[in-house]
Amino acid sequence: MSGIAKLKKVELRTVAEEIGLVVNEGMKKSELRRLIEDSDVFKNDNEAVKSAVEDVLENRNKKSDQDSEIEIERLKIERIKLELQLAQVKAN
């Protein structure tokens, strides 16, 4: 499944846990990927793995969108602060 190759370590961990695999704390990305790919769930119930991967990717996209919105709001606040400083300088 090509979707697994695109996942980050923490996302692989989430997928593994969602499909019921036991994940050790110090596992590397390659070990997590192998754990998933060698599992019975991966071999026999590919839809469950696909669903878990899609959930993780959807969460990644939501977080990215939220981060973008937060950055836009931060920039708006910074612009307002600078405009206020400029107005104060002009007033003096």
KADA-V128078 format. One record per residue. PHI is phi in whole degrees, -180 to 180 (none if undefined). PSI is psi as a letter, one per 40 degrees, with the letter a starting at -180 (* if undefined). D_FIRST is the distance of its C-alpha to the first C-alpha in Angstrom with 1 decimal. Layout:
{{PHI/PSI/D_FIRST} {PHI/PSI/D_FIRST}}
This chain:
{{none/h/0.0} {-71/d/3.8} {-62/d/5.5} {-68/d/6.1} {-63/d/7.7} {-87/e/10.0} {-81/i/11.3} {-81/i/14.8} {-56/d/16.0} {-64/d/17.7} {-72/d/14.8} {-61/d/12.7} {-60/d/15.9} {-63/d/16.1} {-60/d/12.8} {-59/d/13.8} {-67/d/17.3} {-65/d/16.3} {-95/e/14.7} {88/e/17.8} {-90/i/17.2} {-88/h/20.1} {-113/h/19.6} {-85/i/22.4} {-59/d/24.0} {-94/e/23.8} {-68/h/20.2} {-83/i/18.8} {-57/d/15.5} {-65/d/14.4} {-69/d/15.7} {-64/d/14.0} {-62/d/10.5} {-64/d/11.7} {-57/d/13.3} {-66/d/10.3} {-67/d/8.3} {-89/e/11.8} {-76/i/12.8} {-64/d/14.0} {-62/d/12.5} {-63/d/8.9} {-76/d/10.4} {-107/d/12.8} {-134/g/12.1} {-59/d/8.6} {-64/d/10.6} {-65/d/12.0} {-67/d/9.0} {-59/d/8.1} {-63/d/11.8} {-64/d/12.1} {-64/d/9.8} {-62/d/11.9} {-62/d/15.0} {-64/d/14.5} {-66/d/14.1} {-64/d/17.0} {-64/d/19.0} {-62/d/18.5} {-66/d/19.7} {-62/d/22.6} {-64/d/23.6} {-62/d/23.6} {-63/d/25.8} {-65/d/28.1} {-62/d/28.5} {-65/d/29.5} {-64/d/32.0} {-63/d/33.4} {-64/d/33.9} {-62/d/35.7} {-65/d/37.9} {-63/d/38.7} {-66/d/39.7} {-62/d/41.9} {-63/d/43.6} {-62/d/44.2} {-63/d/45.7} {-63/d/48.0} {-61/d/49.2} {-66/d/50.0} {-64/d/51.8} {-65/d/53.8} {-61/d/54.8} {-63/d/55.9} {-63/d/58.0} {-67/d/59.6} {-66/d/60.5} {-66/d/62.0} {-71/d/63.9} {-90/*/65.6}}
